[in-house]
Amino acid sequence: MSMNRESFLETVRKQYSERISSAYLYCEHEGRVDVSEFEAQLKPLKRMAGREGISPGDFDELVFSFFPDFRGKVDLELSGTSKAA
């Protein structure tokens, strides 16, 4: 990964970290997270990130870097996108 790409991803990580954390907190109820609600909160963020040049895979990795326990449990697939990288 080039230094410019790393720098760009770090900037986006900072930008989206608060939004992703807010989505998580919004979906947490009595110590449990409503996974479908979390997905619904994250998908608009993923669309916004895409418009800013972040690939779907990079966004997913960003989410799972904050919440690794959700890997395989949260479906972040958007309509019209492919999981293939």
Backbone bond lengths (Angstrom), bond angles and torsions (degrees), N, CA, C in turn:
res aa  C-N    CA-C-N  psi(-1)  N-CA   C-N-CA  omega(-1)  CA-C   N-CA-C  phi
1 M - - - 1.449 - - 1.525 108.21 -
2 S 1.322 117.01 133.13 1.467 120.04 -178.53 1.522 110.49 -71.99
3 M 1.326 114.78 159.87 1.451 119.98 -179.81 1.524 110.96 -62.35
4 N 1.346 117.06 -38.59 1.457 119.49 178.66 1.517 111.43 -62.78
5 R 1.326 116.76 -41.67 1.469 121.19 179.17 1.520 110.05 -64.93
6 E 1.311 117.56 -42.78 1.462 121.58 178.12 1.518 110.95 -61.55
7 S 1.315 116.94 -43.53 1.453 121.84 178.66 1.533 110.86 -63.23
8 F 1.328 115.24 -43.34 1.460 120.73 178.64 1.523 110.69 -61.27
9 L 1.340 116.95 -46.68 1.459 120.29 -179.76 1.526 111.52 -64.40
10 E 1.314 117.21 -36.28 1.460 120.29 177.46 1.527 111.11 -64.41
11 T 1.323 116.80 -40.93 1.467 121.03 177.20 1.525 110.35 -62.25
12 V 1.326 115.80 -44.78 1.466 120.03 179.65 1.519 110.74 -67.18
13 R 1.323 116.53 -39.08 1.472 120.42 177.39 1.527 109.94 -55.36
14 K 1.302 116.63 -47.13 1.462 120.66 179.22 1.523 111.32 -63.41
15 Q 1.331 115.17 -42.21 1.464 120.41 -178.62 1.526 111.67 -63.78
16 Y 1.314 116.71 -43.83 1.458 120.59 -175.06 1.522 114.16 -90.54
17 S 1.312 118.66 -14.13 1.462 119.93 -177.41 1.525 111.45 -59.42
18 E 1.310 116.99 -42.17 1.463 120.37 179.47 1.527 111.16 -67.74
19 R 1.316 116.44 -40.77 1.462 120.03 179.86 1.530 111.60 -66.04
20 I 1.314 116.74 -41.57 1.461 121.08 179.29 1.526 109.84 -66.76
21 S 1.321 117.23 -43.17 1.464 120.95 178.27 1.522 111.14 -63.37
22 S 1.316 117.39 -39.58 1.468 121.04 177.54 1.527 111.05 -63.47
23 A 1.329 116.38 -40.61 1.465 120.58 177.41 1.527 110.06 -61.51
24 Y 1.321 116.09 -42.76 1.464 120.52 178.50 1.527 110.44 -60.80
25 L 1.316 116.32 -49.78 1.465 120.05 -178.16 1.525 111.98 -62.75
26 Y 1.323 116.68 -35.79 1.459 121.51 178.12 1.526 110.80 -62.14
27 C 1.324 116.78 -32.02 1.462 122.19 -175.07 1.521 113.62 -96.02
28 E 1.318 116.63 -2.31 1.453 120.63 -179.68 1.525 109.35 -89.62
29 H 1.311 115.49 125.31 1.460 121.99 -178.93 1.525 108.14 -133.70
30 E 1.330 115.76 118.47 1.459 121.80 179.22 1.527 112.38 52.05
31 G 1.322 116.30 42.52 1.452 122.02 176.40 1.519 115.20 81.81
32 R 1.319 117.98 1.78 1.468 121.82 178.86 1.523 108.63 -120.36
33 V 1.316 115.12 148.00 1.457 120.71 -179.89 1.522 109.27 -106.33
34 D 1.324 115.31 129.50 1.465 121.11 174.25 1.525 106.41 -78.55
35 V 1.327 116.53 104.95 1.460 122.06 -172.86 1.524 111.03 -62.55
36 S 1.325 118.27 -43.20 1.468 119.36 -178.98 1.529 111.00 -66.05
37 E 1.309 116.84 -34.43 1.465 120.50 176.51 1.532 110.31 -69.06
38 F 1.329 116.40 -38.93 1.459 121.45 177.70 1.529 109.97 -62.33
39 E 1.331 116.44 -44.53 1.464 120.77 176.28 1.529 110.52 -57.92
40 A 1.329 116.24 -45.72 1.460 120.96 -178.53 1.527 111.57 -62.86
41 Q 1.320 117.60 -32.73 1.458 121.75 177.71 1.532 111.55 -74.66
42 L 1.326 116.39 -35.98 1.463 120.52 -175.32 1.525 113.56 -78.41
43 K 1.310 118.15 -32.55 1.468 120.21 -174.82 1.526 113.36 -60.36
44 P 1.345 120.00 -42.50 1.478 117.83 175.13 1.531 112.53 -63.84
45 L 1.335 116.34 -35.13 1.469 119.55 176.54 1.523 110.44 -64.06
46 K 1.325 116.21 -38.85 1.465 120.54 179.29 1.523 110.46 -64.70
47 R 1.331 116.85 -39.52 1.472 120.13 176.99 1.535 110.64 -63.13
48 M 1.333 116.44 -44.23 1.471 120.27 178.78 1.521 110.30 -61.61
49 A 1.314 116.54 -44.12 1.466 120.67 179.72 1.526 110.06 -61.71
50 G 1.323 116.65 -38.84 1.459 120.87 178.13 1.515 111.82 -61.47
51 R 1.317 116.41 -39.73 1.466 120.32 177.96 1.530 111.21 -67.23
52 E 1.337 116.14 -22.17 1.463 120.85 178.34 1.525 111.66 -92.52
53 G 1.328 116.73 5.75 1.462 120.40 174.72 1.511 115.75 96.30
54 I 1.327 117.99 8.64 1.458 121.00 178.55 1.519 108.29 -88.95
55 S 1.310 117.12 127.67 1.467 120.48 179.42 1.523 109.42 -68.65
56 P 1.331 116.91 155.39 1.464 119.75 176.80 1.530 112.17 -56.18
57 G 1.320 116.95 -40.43 1.467 119.89 179.27 1.520 112.94 -64.81
58 D 1.338 116.80 -39.60 1.467 120.05 177.99 1.526 110.89 -65.25
59 F 1.336 116.87 -38.86 1.466 119.60 178.35 1.522 110.00 -64.48
60 D 1.336 116.24 -45.98 1.460 119.81 179.35 1.519 110.82 -57.77
61 E 1.331 116.72 -45.01 1.462 120.24 179.42 1.526 111.32 -62.61
62 L 1.311 116.88 -35.35 1.456 120.56 176.85 1.526 110.21 -63.08
63 V 1.325 116.96 -47.83 1.470 120.69 178.61 1.519 110.32 -59.15
64 F 1.328 116.43 -48.67 1.462 119.73 -175.35 1.525 112.36 -72.89
65 S 1.323 118.11 -18.63 1.460 119.14 174.03 1.530 109.93 -70.48
66 F 1.320 116.98 -30.31 1.470 121.34 176.28 1.524 111.45 -83.22
67 F 1.322 115.96 -37.27 1.462 121.66 -174.33 1.528 110.50 -130.68
68 P 1.331 117.63 70.70 1.467 120.65 -175.22 1.525 113.30 -61.81
69 D 1.320 118.28 -26.48 1.463 120.81 -179.38 1.525 112.48 -67.30
70 F 1.324 117.65 -15.11 1.459 120.64 -179.08 1.527 113.18 -90.35
71 R 1.315 117.41 -6.18 1.472 119.86 178.28 1.530 107.86 -60.16
72 G 1.310 116.43 127.35 1.458 121.40 -178.52 1.515 113.92 85.08
73 K 1.336 117.48 -8.86 1.461 121.09 179.88 1.526 111.92 -109.55
74 V 1.328 116.21 -26.82 1.457 121.56 -177.72 1.521 108.52 -106.30
75 D 1.327 115.89 127.29 1.457 121.70 178.35 1.516 108.51 -97.28
76 L 1.317 116.30 109.65 1.454 120.94 -179.82 1.515 112.14 -102.05
77 E 1.325 116.58 12.77 1.460 121.66 -178.88 1.524 109.94 -65.72
78 L 1.317 115.76 129.04 1.458 121.77 176.86 1.520 109.07 -98.45
79 S 1.310 117.17 150.90 1.463 121.08 176.55 1.519 109.33 -57.84
80 G 1.320 115.57 134.81 1.457 120.34 177.29 1.512 114.78 81.72
81 T 1.329 117.65 9.28 1.460 119.92 176.36 1.509 108.46 -116.66
82 S 1.293 115.34 162.07 1.458 121.48 -178.86 1.504 110.13 -116.93
83 K 1.327 116.83 143.54 1.454 120.47 176.86 1.506 112.15 -74.59
84 A 1.305 117.54 -17.18 1.468 120.47 -179.52 1.517 109.76 -66.72
85 A 1.333 115.59 136.41 1.467 118.96 -179.38 1.499 110.17 -101.29
